[in-house]
Amino acid sequence: MKVDQDNQLEPCQGPALTVDCMAHKLSGMPEPPRIFRGIIKPSLGCFFGPAKSGKTTIVENLAFSIASGQKTFFGEEINTENRKVFNVGLEEYCRSRNARNIRQMDAFDKLYSPEPGWRDNVFVVDDLFPRYLITEEHWDLLDAEITRIKPALVTLDSLTRTTIDSIEDSSVSTMLMKRLRDLTHKHNIVLILIHHTQKMDDRPLTISSMAGSRVIGQEMEFMIGVNRTTQNVRYLKDVAYRFWPDDSQFVNKFSIDFNQMIVDEGEVYESEILSAAVSATGLSNNEVLLQDHFHEMTGGDGSVLVKTAELYGRLVTTGLMSRPTLHSGLKRLETAGMIIKPEKGCYRLNTPS
């Protein structure tokens, strides 16, 4: 083995080794499979959004697509040999959840005619399973069931049911995410958490929309948003991936039919969906444009201040609107409760605390 004569280091001795040595060590090993969009196996991530936006239904449809051997979901390839899925629903009683799942599975049979026996790939929890994961015994039970089933995908609905402490506390979030990450890699699974945001009020989905400490977002490999506007328009958005591009300007518009099946309605711009919803409240095109710039400049974070001078540079200097139109728009958004003026010459988004 070649030794660095200056430092007397063996570059291929771990745990710290050179990039070339690591490449040689990993040569011949297969790349982690990409199961769906930017979700690789193993990985930990979430589908997040406001209440009643369709998060659980989308994740169930994805799980059933995997279990039934479908090749695509939302037009994106599904790639996994192991079709077993384990849906851990902690927020619903099993009777209502099971009735919905049966309708969905019957619809899958009619639409896709999958191989007989595919339903045996789908596992759920019964009413004897704890509704919160708050003791070591609860976590040991989850670990034991994953060991027994050996699924490729585990869904957990929802993250807030995994602790009785505040997920806004970074120490609580750090310990919780470590436990979930350890579970993910121990079993070589994709672990999808269903997580919540505050009421969105026709704002774009961003990482900062998620409830809880920033530690939660930092520890995830994928974050997929699900939104529902005040005009009842639903859409799916690639918010962030660690191993896949997430800079698309498009989102997937969808609806949910009687059988709780996802109906893909194609790709559109998120701004178009939100602008249509905001326009329905009576805002002018210039006011919608101004609101869009607020969200772009703050990332949806209500703690970020936007200076009037910055808006001049973006909108007035570039000729997008006049100075009086800008001030009129700011006053209109402030009156509508969409922005707040905490000090002279500065504004911020009025987001839920």
Buried (B, 14 or more C-beta within 10 A) or exposed (E): EEEEEEEEBEBBEEEEBEEEBEEEEEEEEEEEBBBBBBBBBBBBBBBBBBEEBBBBBBBBBBBBBBBBBBEEBBEBEBBBEBBBBBBBBBEEEBEEBBEBBEBBBEBBBEEBEBEEEBBEBBBBBEEEBBBEBBEEEBBEBBBEBBEEBEBBBBBBBBBBBBBEEEBEBEEBBBBBBEBBBEBBEEBEBBBBBBBBBBEBBBBBBBBBBBBBBEBBBEBBBBBBBBBBBBBEBBBBBBBBBEBBEBEEEBBBBBEBEEBBBBEBEEBBEBBEBBBBBBBEBEBEEBBBBBBBBBBEBBEBBBEBBBEBEBBEEBBBEEEBBEEEBBBBBBEBBBEBEBBBBEEEEBBBBBBEE
